């Protein structure tokens, strides 16, 4: 038995959960945040047999896409009134970070 723990962009979570459910995989979705941009993420917990891990990874990979977003960098704090705000920066967001963990025991109560 394996636990697939996937942390992904909130915008990709609905399509991942739908695809997993449609393929017969139950998952638990947890709200999470953090990382480089301190943005809202979703963490999916999916318990599967070891032979099913590749299929789960394929479903997540096909929906958790990387994309560029333009973000306004915060202005530096301080007494420098009248200075221009820093220009927006392009950053890559999305994708998924996935952990596959061995499970010694699994019970559905």
C-alpha positions as CSV (number, residue, x, y, z in Angstrom):
1,X,0.0,0.0,0.0
2,X,1.2,3.5,-0.8
3,X,0.2,7.0,0.1
4,X,0.5,9.5,-2.6
5,X,0.8,13.0,-1.1
6,X,0.6,15.7,-3.8
7,X,1.0,19.4,-3.1
8,X,-0.3,21.5,-6.0
9,X,-1.6,24.9,-7.1
10,X,-5.1,25.6,-5.9
11,X,-6.2,26.3,-9.5
12,X,-5.3,22.7,-10.5
13,X,-6.9,21.0,-7.6
14,X,-10.5,20.6,-8.9
15,X,-9.4,19.1,-12.2
16,X,-7.0,16.7,-10.4
17,X,-9.6,15.6,-7.9
18,X,-12.2,15.1,-10.6
19,X,-9.8,13.0,-12.8
20,X,-8.8,10.9,-9.8
21,X,-12.4,10.3,-8.8
22,X,-13.4,9.5,-12.4
23,X,-10.6,6.9,-12.5
24,X,-11.9,5.3,-9.3
25,X,-9.3,6.8,-6.9
26,X,-10.7,8.3,-3.7
27,X,-8.7,11.2,-2.3
28,X,-8.8,13.7,0.5
29,X,-8.2,17.4,-0.3
30,X,-6.6,19.6,2.4
31,X,-6.1,23.3,2.1
32,X,-2.4,24.3,2.5
33,X,-0.2,27.3,1.9
34,X,3.4,28.2,1.8
35,X,6.4,27.9,-0.5
36,X,8.2,30.6,-2.4
37,X,5.1,32.9,-2.9
38,X,3.2,31.9,0.2
39,X,0.2,31.1,-2.0
40,X,-2.8,28.9,-1.3
41,X,-2.2,25.3,-2.4
42,X,-4.1,22.1,-2.1
43,X,-2.7,18.9,-0.7
44,X,-4.2,15.6,-1.9
45,X,-3.9,12.4,0.0
46,X,-4.5,9.3,-2.1
47,X,-4.2,5.8,-0.8
48,X,-3.5,3.2,-3.5
49,X,-1.9,-0.1,-4.2
50,X,1.7,0.0,-5.3
51,X,0.7,-1.0,-8.8
52,X,-1.6,2.0,-9.1
53,X,1.0,4.7,-8.3
54,X,2.0,5.3,-11.9
55,X,-1.6,5.9,-13.0
56,X,-2.1,8.4,-10.2
57,X,1.1,10.2,-11.1
58,X,0.0,10.3,-14.8
59,X,-3.4,11.8,-13.8
60,X,-1.8,14.5,-11.6
61,X,1.0,15.2,-14.2
62,X,-1.6,15.8,-16.9
63,X,-3.5,18.4,-14.9
64,X,-1.0,20.2,-12.5
65,X,0.5,22.4,-15.1
66,X,3.3,25.0,-14.6
67,X,2.5,28.5,-15.8
68,X,3.9,32.0,-15.6
69,X,2.3,34.7,-13.5
70,X,3.2,38.3,-13.4
71,X,3.5,39.5,-9.8
72,X,4.1,43.0,-8.5
73,X,7.1,42.9,-6.2
74,X,6.4,44.6,-2.8
75,X,7.9,48.1,-2.4
76,X,10.8,48.3,0.0
77,X,9.8,49.7,3.3
78,X,11.6,52.8,4.4
79,X,11.7,56.6,4.3
80,X,12.4,56.8,0.6
81,X,9.1,58.5,-0.4
82,X,8.7,59.2,-4.0
83,X,10.7,56.3,-5.3
84,X,9.1,54.2,-8.0
85,X,7.7,50.8,-7.2
86,X,9.8,47.9,-8.5
87,X,8.6,46.5,-11.9
88,X,6.5,43.4,-12.0
89,X,8.3,40.1,-12.2
90,X,7.4,36.9,-14.1
91,X,7.5,33.8,-11.9
92,X,6.7,30.2,-12.6
93,X,3.9,28.7,-10.5
94,X,1.9,25.5,-10.6
95,X,3.0,22.0,-11.2
96,X,3.0,19.6,-8.2
97,X,5.3,18.3,-5.6
98,X,4.5,14.6,-5.0
99,X,5.7,12.2,-2.3
100,X,5.0,8.5,-2.4
101,X,5.2,6.9,1.0
102,X,5.0,3.2,2.0
103,X,2.0,2.5,4.3
104,X,2.2,-0.4,6.8
105,X,-1.5,-0.4,7.6
106,X,-4.6,1.1,6.0
107,X,-8.1,0.8,7.3
108,X,-11.3,2.5,6.1
109,X,-13.6,2.8,9.1
